[in-house]
């Protein structure tokens, strides 16, 4: 497999084999390729084509626009490594976009970035890397993988303000063994500087935000576009079931939402419940959102072995949040019950809850609707 | 070692074409529109090329307009016919579902401008019939555009008969002959062709040069406004070296057309026979009515992208589907048009050989593809499901 590898001889003797770097066109993944190449890995780059911009409304700023492919290609050429574009539109639609739409339509709020990592980057793309004879897949995620004896641990990035470990909780031991996160030990500012010095054109490019196939942040429109079903208006009700007004379709609301409700009241109202069966959205005061515990389903343990006894841990309910102290109680059918030390505003069902011990990710799952 | 099996994408320039171009890239750099003798030398080269190309196609030199390539020629032909039709209130165009995007995208734009387009079914064998064309023509039809030979599956359409059907109905007939010119006999007069596009780099000429034939009386509409080059039908200083190279390449290709076709078809048939021994594979397009150099297969349970990269690794230049601008591969609209299911269309491979291909290369290609397909299948979860009976084989 000589032609699939670097076009120019590496300046340092290859230390760790051949790496396929997933390059989105952003500065992070390009810098990941740069760092790996400097460390002496034999690298090739690739960009996944995940959807047509038509499927996402009109957009120039997402990871799949031609402009971003060009950025990735330019970076790869600058680094003297080959670059390919892989068409994974079918898989992305089935595993990510349709799941996202179906979730919203059943009153859940899925996190498509986590599904994309699990099914596309470390699923489909890692499979492709293996088929092509690569030893590793690398991405520009800010997280670390540490080998501990026979096992691999997933840990937070050293630059905690950029840590992305939350999005990676679905990784298996096998995936961790074949993945490199070269940025995990670096500060974002260092990464940008290194990219700048290496002459990568995307060094000053803004970070990607939001869900790539809903670039304008209008998730409801994305759901309608994917499923083809128009949102059906229904009633806003209070916790006692009294009608407060008309909502514009349940897909437009998520638990905890306050803005854009269009219902006036003396105290601020929040979405605190969504009923698919009745097509109603329940509104309540802030206190209605506070919960002492939650149940997490389809729990994935990074170690590959489920814990059986209760244990203290930190829990993240969103990526940028500081962990909340809690106690986890493993339950049946892949569920884990998490009891907070202090009552918390729990995000919408379908969102991810990720458990940490110090800076190590223990695992995570999807928040289940409260009974 | 490299085996070039992507001659439908582009070809190696012939020595004759390179030699024909060199003087105009070197000493004879004059502008053909200049009035002094030095410029007129370039003009002479231009008109000489026009005459020689006309002789190859059996038309008058003045009926040929030089363009930047096949896509421009297709665009201009269709646009021009649409303008002529609209003047008479005729806004219907007949074409096929598997045309090149230069045609399909132009038609799509015209639809937005109020034209109606009928795309004919190309059947599983990749062929349209003159009867289909006859039936599709309406009183308000202003153009029929059917490609001479398909760029992906190589099927050759009954152009003369389609031309005759159009002539009978008094409808303009355009054919995208980009894959055919220099490889198949073309006789514009006898085949009742009104408009024809060709591209130099598909027959061992240079990139960036093409020609549009328009029958006298079929007025062309300009895509590019400016000077009065090409009798006012295409502004911009002519690409003299490339046009000289195009004429030399076409002349050479046409002079050896029959012997090349016989030799290349024999190699093609051997390649097709070898690849069809791979289990769960299927040839795309009619086995006989196809371009001498075109072989196109689908292999179940594999992804075309992986196959191409593995072949690249073995030194084989091949293609699959139609490359989109990003360089990623979409399942080909041509394979979908001949009824291949989405997942089968994803596992396609196009090998297009030329008169430079050797018998040894054909044997190597067969072995390389066989090895790559069986390796990919050994790694494919889709294939495991097919073999264990969890999912049914389609081919």
Interface residues (C-beta under 8 A of the other chain):
Chain A: X1 X2 X3 X4 X47 X49 X66 X69 X73 X84 X85 X86 X87 X89 X90 X127 X128 X130 X131 X132
Chain B: X303 X305 X306 X309 X310 X312 X313 X315 X325 X326 X327 X328 X329 X330 X342 X346 X376 X379
